[in-house]
Amino acid sequence: MIGPLEKPLPAGWRWVKLRDHVMKIGSGVTPSGGHTVYRQKGIPLIRSQNVLMHGFTRDGLAFISPKIDADMESSRVQCGDVLLNITGASIGRICVVPDEMCPANVNQHVSVIRMDGTIDPYFLMFYISQPSFQREILSSQAGATRQALTKALIENFEIPLPPLAEQRWIAASLQAQMATVEKARAGAEKQMDDATALANALIRKSVSCCKTKAVPLREALIQIKAGVGPTWKKYPVLGATRTGLALAREPVGKQPERYKLVDPQTVFYNPMRILLGSIALVDDGDQAGITSPDYVAVKGRPGLLDTRWFYYWFRSHAGAALVLSLSRGAVRERMLFTRLAEGVVQLPDFSAQQKASACLAAIPAIQKAAGAQLADIEKLPAALLRQAFAGTI
């Protein structure tokens, strides 16, 4: 049994079992023939990737023929049904079937919950989406082999039941609030995208506004090979991610003295994830740190290559194209310095690099502010849900 999660309930609310307030709980089926029968048009077949938390996406939506649809009557959904992912990494994601998706079917990874009119579907969706309820779902799947959420388990969900009018008011309030949160998230994400676009524009301008020369990276970069030695305890462990510099998730390994010192004006990257853009810059004002001895760490050669300019060039489309051209086709192949050194970069005059670099120095502050805003926004849905189901919305 999952729930109850919040006690005591507000006045006029009571705990109920979901099974006593539904007309149907059931999962779909895979059409006979599996993926081979999917079409570009026809009757929609909703799969787990189409179910988002509080929402629905048509990305990756499959379609089946009317003939196959006729054989899948048991998995057909109606407008207003609640869809709950019951397997895999997306287990627990929940949404209400949008009107434009009817008629449609679901496959075996999605459960259909059809209300009997006593529980508002959006109220149910928001309640089950709470982080506390989601943790209960995950804990029910503990063990070596994760099983699907069963019909019996879903039937025994315990749900707080206020009067229907109050349910609808809570659901409508949460929908409006979540829409505001999404708008704020989109705005913060746009700021992040704009910062990246600005960096790319500054790099392009520096290359296009003046004469450039082709320089082998083995001449333009200085590789950092030596370990930091016995002073390693003085430094935080840093990592390179898709978004740049971050504290490493793992502590130092067995030979911490071999970790490389990455101080301001150092670029380093994960050679196993270079194709994913795991590149970082320790910039002026950043705290020096150490990074894995397996990472590649470099500095620009003084008077030839500005390190900050190189970092943003490396993360631009031009840098990505270079990395791809140097790859040998294996996704997990390491991009060690010896491989990177084979590349050639079209360098503008050093003064042009420095001019662009001075402008690029403002980018991290923009990204940091947008990142902090996003972090705060990510906390809002859980807080709103807690407030709603404590009866204080």
C-alpha atoms as a printed R data frame, in Angstrom:
    type eleno elety resid chain resno       x      y       z
1   ATOM     1    CA   MET     A     1   0.000  0.000   0.000
2   ATOM     2    CA   ILE     A     2   1.299  3.455  -0.924
3   ATOM     3    CA   GLY     A     3   0.145  6.344   1.284
4   ATOM     4    CA   PRO     A     4  -1.190  8.080   3.254
5   ATOM     5    CA   LEU     A     5   1.505 10.720   3.123
6   ATOM     6    CA   GLU     A     6   0.164 13.835   4.854
7   ATOM     7    CA   LYS     A     7  -1.460 13.787   8.303
8   ATOM     8    CA   PRO     A     8  -3.622 15.187   9.707
9   ATOM     9    CA   LEU     A     9  -5.959 15.941   6.808
10  ATOM    10    CA   PRO     A    10  -7.695 19.294   6.461
11  ATOM    11    CA   ALA     A    11 -11.253 19.466   7.762
12  ATOM    12    CA   GLY     A    12 -13.732 17.724   5.480
13  ATOM    13    CA   TRP     A    13 -11.099 15.500   3.838
14  ATOM    14    CA   ARG     A    14 -10.817 11.731   4.254
15  ATOM    15    CA   TRP     A    15  -8.496  8.946   3.154
16  ATOM    16    CA   VAL     A    16  -9.821  6.577   0.495
17  ATOM    17    CA   LYS     A    17  -8.498  3.635  -1.510
18  ATOM    18    CA   LEU     A    18  -8.229  4.406  -5.202
19  ATOM    19    CA   ARG     A    19  -9.977  1.130  -6.076
20  ATOM    20    CA   ASP     A    20 -13.227  2.459  -4.572
21  ATOM    21    CA   HIS     A    21 -13.328  5.454  -6.891
22  ATOM    22    CA   VAL     A    22 -12.397  4.156 -10.337
23  ATOM    23    CA   MET     A    23 -14.158  2.519 -13.223
24  ATOM    24    CA   LYS     A    24 -10.981  1.008 -14.680
25  ATOM    25    CA   ILE     A    25  -7.341  0.378 -13.900
26  ATOM    26    CA   GLY     A    26  -5.455 -1.485 -16.584
27  ATOM    27    CA   SER     A    27  -2.393 -1.387 -18.799
28  ATOM    28    CA   GLY     A    28  -2.243 -1.643 -22.547
29  ATOM    29    CA   VAL     A    29  -0.693 -4.228 -24.798
30  ATOM    30    CA   THR     A    30   1.930 -4.293 -27.512
31  ATOM    31    CA   PRO     A    31   0.255 -4.715 -30.902
32  ATOM    32    CA   SER     A    32   0.749 -8.041 -32.587
33  ATOM    33    CA   GLY     A    33   3.868 -7.592 -34.688
34  ATOM    34    CA   GLY     A    34   5.415 -4.994 -32.339
35  ATOM    35    CA   HIS     A    35   7.276 -2.103 -33.931
36  ATOM    36    CA   THR     A    36   6.825 -3.543 -37.415
37  ATOM    37    CA   VAL     A    37   3.164 -2.469 -37.460
38  ATOM    38    CA   TYR     A    38   3.806  1.162 -36.473
39  ATOM    39    CA   ARG     A    39   2.821  3.758 -39.059
40  ATOM    40    CA   GLN     A    40   3.401  7.456 -39.680
41  ATOM    41    CA   LYS     A    41  -0.353  8.094 -39.487
42  ATOM    42    CA   GLY     A    42  -3.363  6.360 -38.025
43  ATOM    43    CA   ILE     A    43  -4.644  5.747 -34.483
44  ATOM    44    CA   PRO     A    44  -2.166  7.018 -31.855
45  ATOM    45    CA   LEU     A    45  -0.422  4.444 -29.674
46  ATOM    46    CA   ILE     A    46   0.730  6.145 -26.482
47  ATOM    47    CA   ARG     A    47   3.979  4.830 -24.993
48  ATOM    48    CA   SER     A    48   5.834  5.653 -21.799
49  ATOM    49    CA   GLN     A    49   8.021  8.273 -23.528
50  ATOM    50    CA   ASN     A    50   4.874 10.258 -24.344
51  ATOM    51    CA   VAL     A    51   3.885 10.559 -20.679
52  ATOM    52    CA   LEU     A    52   5.551 13.485 -18.902
53  ATOM    53    CA   MET     A    53   5.098 14.589 -15.319
54  ATOM    54    CA   HIS     A    54   1.941 16.723 -15.545
55  ATOM    55    CA   GLY     A    55   2.087 16.733 -19.331
56  ATOM    56    CA   PHE     A    56   2.044 14.899 -22.625
57  ATOM    57    CA   THR     A    57   4.393 15.008 -25.606
58  ATOM    58    CA   ARG     A    58   3.759 13.880 -29.152
59  ATOM    59    CA   ASP     A    59   7.494 13.343 -29.694
60  ATOM    60    CA   GLY     A    60   8.023  9.717 -30.662
61  ATOM    61    CA   LEU     A    61   4.290  9.037 -30.840
62  ATOM    62    CA   ALA     A    62   3.535  5.794 -32.686
63  ATOM    63    CA   PHE     A    63   0.481  5.071 -34.822
64  ATOM    64    CA   ILE     A    64  -1.407  1.902 -35.707
65  ATOM    65    CA   SER     A    65  -3.991  0.993 -38.324
66  ATOM    66    CA   PRO     A    66  -7.750  0.957 -37.596
67  ATOM    67    CA   LYS     A    67  -7.690 -2.838 -37.988
68  ATOM    68    CA   ILE     A    68  -5.062 -3.260 -35.240
69  ATOM    69    CA   ASP     A    69  -6.883 -0.694 -33.135
70  ATOM    70    CA   ALA     A    70 -10.021 -2.837 -33.308
71  ATOM    71    CA   ASP     A    71  -8.062 -5.712 -31.739
72  ATOM    72    CA   MET     A    72  -6.837 -3.501 -28.873
73  ATOM    73    CA   GLU     A    73 -10.145 -2.389 -27.396
74  ATOM    74    CA   SER     A    74  -9.010 -3.204 -23.846
75  ATOM    75    CA   SER     A    75  -6.156 -0.700 -24.088
76  ATOM    76    CA   ARG     A    76  -8.178  2.175 -25.502
77  ATOM    77    CA   VAL     A    77  -8.182  5.453 -23.605
78  ATOM    78    CA   GLN     A    78 -10.807  8.126 -23.175
79  ATOM    79    CA   CYS     A    79 -10.394 11.850 -22.709
80  ATOM    80    CA   GLY     A    80  -9.907 12.560 -19.023
81  ATOM    81    CA   ASP     A    81  -8.250  9.210 -18.274
82  ATOM    82    CA   VAL     A    82  -5.123  9.364 -16.122
83  ATOM    83    CA   LEU     A    83  -2.010  7.734 -17.587
84  ATOM    84    CA   LEU     A    84   0.645  6.371 -15.222
85  ATOM    85    CA   ASN     A    85   3.981  4.906 -16.321
86  ATOM    86    CA   ILE     A    86   4.401  1.576 -14.554
87  ATOM    87    CA   THR     A    87   7.838  0.369 -15.679
88  ATOM    88    CA   GLY     A    88  11.386  1.520 -16.378
89  ATOM    89    CA   ALA     A    89  13.245  4.716 -15.608
90  ATOM    90    CA   SER     A    90  10.112  6.839 -16.106
91  ATOM    91    CA   ILE     A    91   8.025  4.871 -13.602
92  ATOM    92    CA   GLY     A    92   5.636  7.166 -11.746
93  ATOM    93    CA   ARG     A    93   5.336  9.824 -14.446
94  ATOM    94    CA   ILE     A    94   1.688 10.760 -14.721
95  ATOM    95    CA   CYS     A    95  -0.575 12.915 -16.890
96  ATOM    96    CA   VAL     A    96  -4.166 13.294 -18.035
97  ATOM    97    CA   VAL     A    97  -5.008 12.245 -21.598
98  ATOM    98    CA   PRO     A    98  -5.362 15.437 -23.644
99  ATOM    99    CA   ASP     A    99  -8.545 15.825 -25.686
100 ATOM   100    CA   GLU     A   100  -6.687 15.735 -28.996
101 ATOM   101    CA   MET     A   101  -5.377 12.237 -28.205
102 ATOM   102    CA   CYS     A   102  -8.767 10.545 -28.372
103 ATOM   103    CA   PRO     A   103  -9.224  7.982 -29.731
104 ATOM   104    CA   ALA     A   104  -5.894  6.352 -28.792
105 ATOM   105    CA   ASN     A   105  -4.410  3.238 -27.209
106 ATOM   106    CA   VAL     A   106  -1.601  2.622 -24.736
107 ATOM   107    CA   ASN     A   107   1.070 -0.055 -24.683
108 ATOM   108    CA   GLN     A   108   1.946 -2.362 -21.801
109 ATOM   109    CA   HIS     A   109   4.242  0.156 -20.058
110 ATOM   110    CA   VAL     A   110   1.399  2.583 -19.319
111 ATOM   111    CA   SER     A   111  -1.558  2.108 -16.985
112 ATOM   112    CA   VAL     A   112  -4.942  3.712 -17.650
113 ATOM   113    CA   ILE     A   113  -6.849  4.969 -14.592
114 ATOM   114    CA   ARG     A   114 -10.441  5.950 -15.313
115 ATOM   115    CA   MET     A   115 -12.300  7.824 -12.577
116 ATOM   116    CA   ASP     A   116 -15.909  7.180 -11.586
117 ATOM   117    CA   GLY     A   117 -16.600 10.896 -11.199
118 ATOM   118    CA   THR     A   118 -15.796 11.200  -7.483
119 ATOM   119    CA   ILE     A   119 -12.108 12.087  -7.960
120 ATOM   120    CA   ASP     A   120 -11.035 14.832 -10.339
121 ATOM   121    CA   PRO     A   121  -8.374 13.364 -12.674
122 ATOM   122    CA   TYR     A   122  -6.130 16.425 -12.398
123 ATOM   123    CA   PHE     A   123  -6.388 16.333  -8.604
124 ATOM   124    CA   LEU     A   124  -5.275 12.689  -8.700
125 ATOM   125    CA   MET     A   125  -2.471 13.485 -11.148
126 ATOM   126    CA   PHE     A   126  -1.065 16.234  -8.943
127 ATOM   127    CA   TYR     A   127  -1.327 14.160  -5.774
128 ATOM   128    CA   ILE     A   128   0.526 11.181  -7.247
129 ATOM   129    CA   SER     A   129   3.165 13.492  -8.754
130 ATOM   130    CA   GLN     A   130   4.282 14.746  -5.326
131 ATOM   131    CA   PRO     A   131   7.922 13.897  -4.592
132 ATOM   132    CA   SER     A   132   6.873 12.135  -1.378
133 ATOM   133    CA   PHE     A   133   4.425  9.898  -3.256
134 ATOM   134    CA   GLN     A   134   6.976  9.307  -6.013
135 ATOM   135    CA   ARG     A   135   9.475  8.147  -3.399
136 ATOM   136    CA   GLU     A   136   6.874  5.697  -2.134
137 ATOM   137    CA   ILE     A   137   6.471  4.343  -5.663
138 ATOM   138    CA   LEU     A   138  10.219  3.911  -6.028
139 ATOM   139    CA   SER     A   139  10.570  2.260  -2.629
140 ATOM   140    CA   SER     A   140   7.883 -0.236  -3.617
141 ATOM   141    CA   GLN     A   141  10.191 -1.251  -6.461
142 ATOM   142    CA   ALA     A   142  13.221 -1.898  -4.262
143 ATOM   143    CA   GLY     A   143  15.150 -5.053  -5.000
144 ATOM   144    CA   ALA     A   144  17.567 -6.530  -7.478
145 ATOM   145    CA   THR     A   145  14.976 -6.641 -10.245
146 ATOM   146    CA   ARG     A   146  12.551 -3.737 -10.548
147 ATOM   147    CA   GLN     A   147   9.041 -4.956 -11.232
148 ATOM   148    CA   ALA     A   148   6.175 -3.105 -12.865
149 ATOM   149    CA   LEU     A   149   3.612 -1.305 -10.753
150 ATOM   150    CA   THR     A   150   0.822 -3.851 -10.553
151 ATOM   151    CA   LYS     A   151  -2.898 -3.257 -10.781
152 ATOM   152    CA   ALA     A   152  -3.258 -4.441  -7.188
153 ATOM   153    CA   LEU     A   153  -0.700 -1.913  -5.977
154 ATOM   154    CA   ILE     A   154  -2.343  0.954  -7.869
155 ATOM   155    CA   GLU     A   155  -5.764 -0.048  -6.572
156 ATOM   156    CA   ASN     A   156  -4.432  0.272  -3.026
157 ATOM   157    CA   PHE     A   157  -3.077  3.784  -3.470
158 ATOM   158    CA   GLU     A   158  -4.451  5.855  -0.611
159 ATOM   159    CA   ILE     A   159  -5.693  9.254  -1.718
160 ATOM   160    CA   PRO     A   160  -6.959 12.199   0.352
161 ATOM   161    CA   LEU     A   161 -10.487 13.027  -0.748
162 ATOM   162    CA   PRO     A   162 -11.877 16.536  -0.242
163 ATOM   163    CA   PRO     A   163 -15.294 17.436  -1.675
164 ATOM   164    CA   LEU     A   164 -15.296 17.333  -5.493
165 ATOM   165    CA   ALA     A   165 -15.707 21.089  -5.853
166 ATOM   166    CA   GLU     A   166 -12.650 21.617  -3.649
167 ATOM   167    CA   GLN     A   167 -10.680 19.040  -5.655
168 ATOM   168    CA   ARG     A   168 -11.434 20.924  -8.848
169 ATOM   169    CA   TRP     A   169 -10.477 24.242  -7.307
170 ATOM   170    CA   ILE     A   170  -7.173 22.830  -6.040
171 ATOM   171    CA   ALA     A   171  -6.448 21.221  -9.421
172 ATOM   172    CA   ALA     A   172  -7.252 24.421 -11.325
173 ATOM   173    CA   SER     A   173  -5.077 26.481  -8.968
174 ATOM   174    CA   LEU     A   174  -2.178 24.073  -9.371
175 ATOM   175    CA   GLN     A   175  -2.535 24.060 -13.157
176 ATOM   176    CA   ALA     A   176  -2.310 27.861 -13.206
177 ATOM   177    CA   GLN     A   177   0.648 27.877 -10.817
178 ATOM   178    CA   MET     A   178   2.505 25.154 -12.730
179 ATOM   179    CA   ALA     A   179   1.969 27.067 -15.969
180 ATOM   180    CA   THR     A   180   3.593 30.101 -14.330
181 ATOM   181    CA   VAL     A   181   6.485 27.921 -13.150
182 ATOM   182    CA   GLU     A   182   6.962 26.566 -16.676
183 ATOM   183    CA   LYS     A   183   6.999 30.081 -18.086
184 ATOM   184    CA   ALA     A   184   9.639 31.086 -15.541
185 ATOM   185    CA   ARG     A   185  11.678 27.958 -16.331
186 ATOM   186    CA   ALA     A   186  11.500 28.692 -20.048
187 ATOM   187    CA   GLY     A   187  12.684 32.237 -19.388
188 ATOM   188    CA   ALA     A   188  15.675 31.086 -17.342
189 ATOM   189    CA   GLU     A   189  16.551 28.433 -19.916
190 ATOM   190    CA   LYS     A   190  16.393 31.099 -22.627
191 ATOM   191    CA   GLN     A   191  18.877 33.178 -20.651
192 ATOM   192    CA   MET     A   192  21.217 30.183 -20.616
193 ATOM   193    CA   ASP     A   193  20.729 29.675 -24.349
194 ATOM   194    CA   ASP     A   194  21.245 33.385 -25.015
195 ATOM   195    CA   ALA     A   195  24.524 33.306 -23.088
196 ATOM   196    CA   THR     A   196  25.725 30.398 -25.217
197 ATOM   197    CA   ALA     A   197  24.580 32.155 -28.395
198 ATOM   198    CA   LEU     A   198  26.412 35.313 -27.345
199 ATOM   199    CA   ALA     A   199  29.628 33.355 -26.719
200 ATOM   200    CA   ASN     A   200  29.360 31.679 -30.117
201 ATOM   201    CA   ALA     A   201  28.704 35.036 -31.797
202 ATOM   202    CA   LEU     A   202  31.783 36.573 -30.165
203 ATOM   203    CA   ILE     A   203  33.922 33.654 -31.347
204 ATOM   204    CA   ARG     A   204  32.561 33.899 -34.895
205 ATOM   205    CA   LYS     A   205  33.137 37.635 -34.980
206 ATOM   206    CA   SER     A   206  36.734 37.291 -33.780
207 ATOM   207    CA   VAL     A   207  37.438 34.781 -36.550
208 ATOM   208    CA   SER     A   208  35.616 36.578 -39.350
209 ATOM   209    CA   CYS     A   209  36.620 40.182 -38.682
210 ATOM   210    CA   CYS     A   210  40.316 39.767 -39.285
211 ATOM   211    CA   LYS     A   211  42.875 37.575 -40.973
212 ATOM   212    CA   THR     A   212  43.470 34.164 -39.416
213 ATOM   213    CA   LYS     A   213  46.225 31.605 -39.684
214 ATOM   214    CA   ALA     A   214  46.104 27.823 -39.388
215 ATOM   215    CA   VAL     A   215  47.945 26.708 -36.258
216 ATOM   216    CA   PRO     A   216  48.352 23.065 -35.134
217 ATOM   217    CA   LEU     A   217  46.990 22.602 -31.627
218 ATOM   218    CA   ARG     A   218  50.231 20.905 -30.597
219 ATOM   219    CA   GLU     A   219  51.872 24.318 -31.078
220 ATOM   220    CA   ALA     A   220  49.072 26.398 -29.569
221 ATOM   221    CA   LEU     A   221  48.455 24.393 -26.384
222 ATOM   222    CA   ILE     A   222  50.578 23.471 -23.387
223 ATOM   223    CA   GLN     A   223  49.600 20.157 -21.853
224 ATOM   224    CA   ILE     A   224  49.522 19.778 -18.076
225 ATOM   225    CA   LYS     A   225  50.916 16.349 -17.299
226 ATOM   226    CA   ALA     A   226  52.324 16.440 -13.774
227 ATOM   227    CA   GLY     A   227  50.339 15.464 -10.711
228 ATOM   228    CA   VAL     A   228  49.767 18.000  -7.948
229 ATOM   229    CA   GLY     A   229  51.742 15.925  -5.439
230 ATOM   230    CA   PRO     A   230  51.357 15.900  -1.640
231 ATOM   231    CA   THR     A   231  49.468 19.229  -1.549
232 ATOM   232    CA   TRP     A   232  46.328 17.624  -3.085
233 ATOM   233    CA   LYS     A   233  44.333 17.982   0.163
234 ATOM   234    CA   LYS     A   234  44.357 21.774  -0.238
235 ATOM   235    CA   TYR     A   235  42.142 21.656  -3.317
236 ATOM   236    CA   PRO     A   236  38.546 20.758  -4.211
237 ATOM   237    CA   VAL     A   237  38.074 18.030  -6.815
238 ATOM   238    CA   LEU     A   238  36.691 19.543 -10.025
239 ATOM   239    CA   GLY     A   239  34.913 17.919 -12.935
240 ATOM   240    CA   ALA     A   240  33.947 18.823 -16.496
241 ATOM   241    CA   THR     A   241  30.263 18.589 -17.484
242 ATOM   242    CA   ARG     A   242  28.151 19.503 -20.478
243 ATOM   243    CA   THR     A   243  27.544 22.877 -18.854
244 ATOM   244    CA   GLY     A   244  31.146 23.446 -17.835
245 ATOM   245    CA   LEU     A   245  32.938 23.546 -14.501
246 ATOM   246    CA   ALA     A   246  31.464 21.672 -11.527
247 ATOM   247    CA   LEU     A   247  32.538 19.969  -8.337
248 ATOM   248    CA   ALA     A   248  33.274 16.312  -9.036
249 ATOM   249    CA   ARG     A   249  30.696 13.817  -7.815
250 ATOM   250    CA   GLU     A   250  33.321 11.340  -6.699
251 ATOM   251    CA   PRO     A   251  36.130 11.916  -4.157
252 ATOM   252    CA   VAL     A   252  39.764 11.434  -5.079
253 ATOM   253    CA   GLY     A   253  40.904  7.954  -6.077
254 ATOM   254    CA   LYS     A   254  43.654  5.731  -4.719
255 ATOM   255    CA   GLN     A   255  46.508  7.949  -5.910
256 ATOM   256    CA   PRO     A   256  45.366 11.522  -5.226
257 ATOM   257    CA   GLU     A   257  48.864 12.929  -5.680
258 ATOM   258    CA   ARG     A   258  48.540 12.089  -9.391
259 ATOM   259    CA   TYR     A   259  45.546 14.408  -9.766
260 ATOM   260    CA   LYS     A   260  46.267 17.403 -11.971
261 ATOM   261    CA   LEU     A   261  46.232 20.969 -10.699
262 ATOM   262    CA   VAL     A   262  43.753 23.084 -12.653
263 ATOM   263    CA   ASP     A   263  44.189 26.704 -11.674
264 ATOM   264    CA   PRO     A   264  42.744 29.839 -13.342
265 ATOM   265    CA   GLN     A   265  43.119 29.919 -17.120
266 ATOM   266    CA   THR     A   266  43.168 26.141 -17.473
267 ATOM   267    CA   VAL     A   267  40.898 24.143 -19.781
268 ATOM   268    CA   PHE     A   268  40.309 20.486 -19.032
269 ATOM   269    CA   TYR     A   269  38.006 17.792 -20.376
270 ATOM   270    CA   ASN     A   270  36.923 14.211 -19.908
271 ATOM   271    CA   PRO     A   271  38.508 12.326 -22.824
272 ATOM   272    CA   MET     A   272  35.794  9.646 -22.606
273 ATOM   273    CA   ARG     A   273  32.957 12.181 -22.891
274 ATOM   274    CA   ILE     A   274  34.439 14.803 -25.169
275 ATOM   275    CA   LEU     A   275  31.850 14.064 -27.849
276 ATOM   276    CA   LEU     A   276  29.185 15.007 -25.297
277 ATOM   277    CA   GLY     A   277  30.851 18.339 -24.576
278 ATOM   278    CA   SER     A   278  32.258 17.614 -21.106
279 ATOM   279    CA   ILE     A   279  34.725 20.528 -21.142
280 ATOM   280    CA   ALA     A   280  35.505 23.004 -18.361
281 ATOM   281    CA   LEU     A   281  37.394 26.256 -17.847
282 ATOM   282    CA   VAL     A   282  38.846 27.385 -14.545
283 ATOM   283    CA   ASP     A   283  38.511 31.106 -15.141
284 ATOM   284    CA   ASP     A   284  39.880 34.143 -13.357
285 ATOM   285    CA   GLY     A   285  38.171 34.330  -9.991
286 ATOM   286    CA   ASP     A   286  37.479 30.591  -9.813
287 ATOM   287    CA   GLN     A   287  39.085 28.570  -7.059
288 ATOM   288    CA   ALA     A   288  41.919 26.364  -8.209
289 ATOM   289    CA   GLY     A   289  41.284 22.664  -7.883
290 ATOM   290    CA   ILE     A   290  42.458 19.237  -8.900
291 ATOM   291    CA   THR     A   291  40.975 16.927 -11.467
292 ATOM   292    CA   SER     A   292  41.297 13.293 -12.430
293 ATOM   293    CA   PRO     A   293  44.669 12.197 -13.819
294 ATOM   294    CA   ASP     A   294  42.688 10.663 -16.668
295 ATOM   295    CA   TYR     A   295  41.452 14.081 -17.786
296 ATOM   296    CA   VAL     A   296  43.246 16.192 -20.371
297 ATOM   297    CA   ALA     A   297  44.293 19.615 -19.044
298 ATOM   298    CA   VAL     A   298  45.779 22.394 -21.182
299 ATOM   299    CA   LYS     A   299  46.642 26.081 -21.241
300 ATOM   300    CA   GLY     A   300  47.010 28.396 -24.213
301 ATOM   301    CA   ARG     A   301  50.571 29.203 -25.212
302 ATOM   302    CA   PRO     A   302  51.250 32.795 -24.085
303 ATOM   303    CA   GLY     A   303  51.143 35.318 -26.908
304 ATOM   304    CA   LEU     A   304  49.663 32.769 -29.321
305 ATOM   305    CA   LEU     A   305  46.416 31.392 -27.878
306 ATOM   306    CA   ASP     A   306  44.211 33.056 -25.278
307 ATOM   307    CA   THR     A   307  42.952 30.251 -23.001
308 ATOM   308    CA   ARG     A   308  39.474 31.682 -22.436
309 ATOM   309    CA   TRP     A   309  39.049 32.294 -26.167
310 ATOM   310    CA   PHE     A   310  40.092 28.688 -26.815
311 ATOM   311    CA   TYR     A   311  37.594 27.342 -24.268
312 ATOM   312    CA   TYR     A   312  34.649 29.056 -25.900
313 ATOM   313    CA   TRP     A   313  35.926 28.164 -29.370
314 ATOM   314    CA   PHE     A   314  36.293 24.539 -28.201
315 ATOM   315    CA   ARG     A   315  32.662 24.503 -27.024
316 ATOM   316    CA   SER     A   316  31.399 26.149 -30.228
317 ATOM   317    CA   HIS     A   317  30.285 24.411 -33.403
318 ATOM   318    CA   ALA     A   318  33.813 24.855 -34.784
319 ATOM   319    CA   GLY     A   319  35.346 23.017 -31.838
320 ATOM   320    CA   ALA     A   320  32.723 20.277 -31.979
321 ATOM   321    CA   ALA     A   321  33.406 19.809 -35.687
322 ATOM   322    CA   LEU     A   322  37.126 19.501 -35.009
323 ATOM   323    CA   VAL     A   323  36.585 16.887 -32.282
324 ATOM   324    CA   LEU     A   324  34.279 14.922 -34.570
325 ATOM   325    CA   SER     A   325  36.819 15.044 -37.386
326 ATOM   326    CA   LEU     A   326  39.525 13.685 -35.066
327 ATOM   327    CA   SER     A   327  37.340 10.852 -33.765
328 ATOM   328    CA   ARG     A   328  37.853  7.436 -35.207
329 ATOM   329    CA   GLY     A   329  34.205  6.456 -35.103
330 ATOM   330    CA   ALA     A   330  34.074  4.701 -31.740
331 ATOM   331    CA   VAL     A   331  31.639  6.533 -29.443
332 ATOM   332    CA   ARG     A   332  33.608  5.693 -26.308
333 ATOM   333    CA   GLU     A   333  37.077  6.208 -27.764
334 ATOM   334    CA   ARG     A   334  39.279  8.469 -25.654
335 ATOM   335    CA   MET     A   335  40.267 11.846 -27.049
336 ATOM   336    CA   LEU     A   336  43.719 12.076 -25.461
337 ATOM   337    CA   PHE     A   337  45.986 15.065 -26.008
338 ATOM   338    CA   THR     A   338  47.976 13.196 -28.646
339 ATOM   339    CA   ARG     A   339  44.795 12.944 -30.705
340 ATOM   340    CA   LEU     A   340  43.694 16.511 -30.032
341 ATOM   341    CA   ALA     A   341  47.163 17.765 -30.975
342 ATOM   342    CA   GLU     A   342  46.557 16.523 -34.529
343 ATOM   343    CA   GLY     A   343  43.918 19.229 -34.973
344 ATOM   344    CA   VAL     A   344  44.394 22.618 -36.566
345 ATOM   345    CA   VAL     A   345  42.674 25.826 -35.453
346 ATOM   346    CA   GLN     A   346  42.193 28.979 -37.486
347 ATOM   347    CA   LEU     A   347  43.548 31.588 -35.082
348 ATOM   348    CA   PRO     A   348  42.879 35.313 -35.340
349 ATOM   349    CA   ASP     A   349  45.575 37.696 -34.203
350 ATOM   350    CA   PHE     A   350  46.293 37.398 -30.464
351 ATOM   351    CA   SER     A   351  45.011 40.926 -29.827
352 ATOM   352    CA   ALA     A   352  41.698 40.000 -31.507
353 ATOM   353    CA   GLN     A   353  41.480 36.928 -29.279
354 ATOM   354    CA   GLN     A   354  42.072 39.066 -26.195
355 ATOM   355    CA   LYS     A   355  39.424 41.562 -27.253
356 ATOM   356    CA   ALA     A   356  36.874 38.756 -27.656
357 ATOM   357    CA   SER     A   357  38.094 37.149 -24.435
358 ATOM   358    CA   ALA     A   358  37.414 40.330 -22.463
359 ATOM   359    CA   CYS     A   359  33.785 40.206 -23.618
360 ATOM   360    CA   LEU     A   360  33.564 36.442 -23.000
361 ATOM   361    CA   ALA     A   361  34.588 37.031 -19.378
362 ATOM   362    CA   ALA     A   362  31.034 38.235 -18.665
363 ATOM   363    CA   ILE     A   363  29.426 34.967 -19.829
364 ATOM   364    CA   PRO     A   364  29.915 32.921 -16.602
365 ATOM   365    CA   ALA     A   365  28.110 35.553 -14.499
366 ATOM   366    CA   ILE     A   366  25.117 35.422 -16.848
367 ATOM   367    CA   GLN     A   367  25.097 31.627 -16.769
368 ATOM   368    CA   LYS     A   368  25.512 31.533 -12.989
369 ATOM   369    CA   ALA     A   369  22.575 33.885 -12.439
370 ATOM   370    CA   ALA     A   370  20.373 31.925 -14.824
371 ATOM   371    CA   GLY     A   371  21.489 28.646 -13.255
372 ATOM   372    CA   ALA     A   372  20.640 29.889  -9.750
373 ATOM   373    CA   GLN     A   373  17.248 31.027 -11.011
374 ATOM   374    CA   LEU     A   374  16.631 27.607 -12.550
375 ATOM   375    CA   ALA     A   375  17.618 25.874  -9.308
376 ATOM   376    CA   ASP     A   376  15.086 27.963  -7.395
377 ATOM   377    CA   ILE     A   377  12.404 27.327 -10.004
378 ATOM   378    CA   GLU     A   378  12.992 23.555  -9.803
379 ATOM   379    CA   LYS     A   379  12.028 23.671  -6.117
380 ATOM   380    CA   LEU     A   380   8.696 25.391  -6.736
381 ATOM   381    CA   PRO     A   381   6.527 22.473  -7.978
382 ATOM   382    CA   ALA     A   382   7.227 20.346  -4.904
383 ATOM   383    CA   ALA     A   383   6.524 23.293  -2.596
384 ATOM   384    CA   LEU     A   384   3.269 24.096  -4.387
385 ATOM   385    CA   LEU     A   385   2.125 20.486  -4.176
386 ATOM   386    CA   ARG     A   386   2.939 20.239  -0.465
387 ATOM   387    CA   GLN     A   387   0.996 23.413   0.161
388 ATOM   388    CA   ALA     A   388  -2.004 22.243  -1.878
389 ATOM   389    CA   PHE     A   389  -2.377 18.886  -0.149
390 ATOM   390    CA   ALA     A   390  -1.937 20.403   3.276
391 ATOM   391    CA   GLY     A   391  -5.091 22.391   2.526
392 ATOM   392    CA   THR     A   392  -3.315 25.763   2.555
393 ATOM   393    CA   ILE     A   393  -3.305 26.619  -1.154
